[in-house]
Amino acid sequence: MARWHSCNIVQLAPDANRLWHFDAKGGGFALNRDHRAAIDETLPSRLVAKSWSSLWQPRLNVAWLPPENVFLRVIELPRSTFDETFAMVELQLEKLSPMPVTQIVWTIHILSRHGKSPRRDEAGTEAAAEGTKTEDLQTVVVVIAERSVVEEFLGKLEGRGYLADRLEMPMLDQLEANATTEDGLSRESEAAVEAWIYPLALAGQSAALVAWWSNGTLRNLSFIAMPPGGDRSKALKAQLAQLTWAGELEGWLTAPPGRWHLVSDPVNAADWENVLREGLGEPVQVVLPLPPAELAAHTARRAAAAGSRAPLLPVEFPTRYRQQFVDRLWLHGLATTGVLYAIGVVIYFCAVGLLTLQTQNVEKQVAGISGSYTNAQQL
């Protein structure tokens, strides 16, 4: 992280564009500026554009990918390095992806928290059958996006003067925040299975991401939609029941959720809480999400630590951006050289003109005293 001088996080929201500019300080990132712009307004180039100074003061440009363009899958794999884990996921990609692998871009995120297996204490567990201990496993979130949608999104960013180095999902940082805080997950003795609901907007529709945790381990990520009208509590109950049944069939849900958590701001929490309470018939604990600026800081730290690993960008875009940067440096260098040459030529001609005037003045003085000089010689 120390090699980065600054980091930008951009969010293209339906109502406005947000830009958080961070400076690298003390092994982390400190917020320098929170900029809000109109939807079609170009982002300030002095904050996002890269120039000569970027060679010794590198800048990281990150953009938040809208959640409606992303598919999330959760799997468990043996603990290993990032590259080895990436290769293991690649072998299973055809099974995980809802689209042909030639039409997608993808990356992975390894959760820092991994609890006990839901069947750890039962005989004949999968971990035991494979000779793998639960503590040797890791939870991996696979992020999949359609290539054409990502290319269209990058085109929007380019239209606003922003060339992204990485695309990230802010929801991953919110998941990490809830998983690592002291009161983020309840104790296993209180509730072995928990459901965390994160309201968000999907293509203008009110929806939510549901994270299913079992014994401290993330098991599944699913989306549910809030109906615009009708019996919304009944509709949400039916969607959650379908997810529960699917979890029981797939084996990652061994018991009904013991606790329900709603991660939302006070504006949206009231509506969602009432609908969930009516549909579930159970209490719902409301948890405040990370403020946008703090969430952006988490994304900046994670993106800086990841570096160039799996940036969720089609390969041709970083190559083209790098070539454009080099070409721009060459053009700026040639233009600067041309300007300096022109200034040098102007200075040269000005000096020649000045010396010519001085020479003419001396010649006039010599001509004026030539008669006196001749008389002096004759005397």
C-alpha positions, 0 to 999 in steps of 0.5 A: 500500500505504501507505493500508492500516493492517492486513491479515488473511489467513484460511484455512478449513482442514479441521482449524482456521481460521487467521488472520494479522493484519499491520500495515503497516510500512515499505512492507510488512506485519509479522506481528502475530498468528497466531491459530488457532481451531476450525472453527466458532469465530467469529474475534476481532471486534477483529481482523477487524471494521471500525468508525469507526477503519477510516475513517482506518485502513483494514483489508483482509480477505483469504481464501484460496479452497480450491484444489478450487474453482478452475480455472487457465489459463495464456495469453500476451498482449502486454504492456499495462496491467492493465485492457487485459490484463483486457479481452483475457482477457475476450474469450477467456473463453468458450474458457478457462472450463470452465463458462458465463461467466454461472455463474463469477467470475474474475480474472487474475494477471500473473506477474512472470517471462517467459522465452524462447518455446519456439520462439524460435529456430525459423523461423515462430514464432507470435510472429514470425508475429504481429509480436510479440517474445517480450520484449513478451509476458507470462504471465497466469494466469486464475483461474476459480471457480464462482459458487455455490461462491464464494457458499457459501464467502463464507457460511461466512466470514460465519458466522465473522464475517468479511467478505472484501474479496478472495479470493486463491489462495496458490498464485500467491504460491508460484509467484511465489516459486519463479519469482523466487528465484535457485535457483527455476528452473534455467538454460535450458542445464541443462533447457529444460522443468521440472515443479514439483509442489506437493502439496495437499489437494483435498476431503480427497484427496491431490493436487498442482498441476503447473506446467510451465515451458519456457525460464523461462516458465510454460506450463500448470498442471494437477492430479494426484491421488494414489491412496489405494491400489494401484500409486500410482507407476504411476497418477501416471506415467500422469497425468503422461504424459497431461499431457505428451501434451496439452502436446505436442498443444497446442504448449506442451511441446516436449520431455520435462521435463529436471528434476522438482521437488517443493515440499513440507514434510518430512512430505509430501515423503518419500511423494511423493518415493518415489512419483515416483521409482518412477513417473518413474524419474528424480531428483526435487529437493525444495524447501521451500515458503514457511512459512504465515506468510510465504506469507500475507505475500506474499498480503497485499502482492499483495492490497494492491497490487491494491486493488479490481481484480478481487477474484474476488468477485460484485459484489453482495457488496462492495456489500452489505458496504459498505452493512452497514458504513455502516448499522452506522456509522449505528446505532452513531452513533445509539446513541452519540447516544442514550446521550449524550442520556440521560446529558445528561438524567440530568445535567440532572435531577441538577443541577436536583435539587441546585439545588432542595435548595440553594434549599430550604435557603436558604429554610429559613435565611431563614424561621429568621431572618425574626423576627430580621430584623423585630425588627432593622428595628423597632429 
